[in-house]
Amino acid sequence: QVQVVESGGDSVQAGGSLSLSCVVLGASSGSNVSINAMGWYRQAPGNQRELIASLRGDGITYYVDYVKGRFLISKENARNTVHLQMNSLKPEDTGAYYCNVKGYIKTFSWGPSTPYDQWGQGTQVTVCS
């Protein structure tokens, strides 16, 4: 239904900042894409994927305890883009970050709106002390 393209991962020193983005692309140029809910996950080497932050359709946010006050999840509906702003980065923030986006897509004006649930390809964040 959709393609989610991640960007923004990099290597940064401890205490620095980084912004991750996911762009949601429809299957065709005329597709109408809406974002209802989103989440960011981190997978550290040798560990399971963990939910870091999420934004529900009703606007309620969730942050895992150790990123509260440092990370901010947001979306730009006009650009079909979701963001994770990361500040005061720590070495333990290192990992592969994945976005998950849920919403609706309408490919044709005469066709239906269908739900989607799609993962990005991941982007690597490395924080050096």
Number of C-alpha atoms within 10 A of each C-alpha: 17 19 15 21 17 22 17 16 18 13 13 18 14 17 14 14 16 18 16 22 22 27 20 24 19 19 15 12 8 11 16 17 25 22 21 18 20 24 24 25 19 23 19 17 10 6 9 10 16 14 17 23 23 24 20 13 13 8 11 9 16 16 19 12 9 11 17 12 11 13 20 18 21 18 19 11 12 8 12 17 20 26 22 23 15 20 17 15 23 19 15 13 20 19 21 18 27 25 29 19 27 19 19 19 21 20 19 12 10 7 8 11 16 12 15 16 14 16 20 20 16 21 20 18 22 19 20 16 11
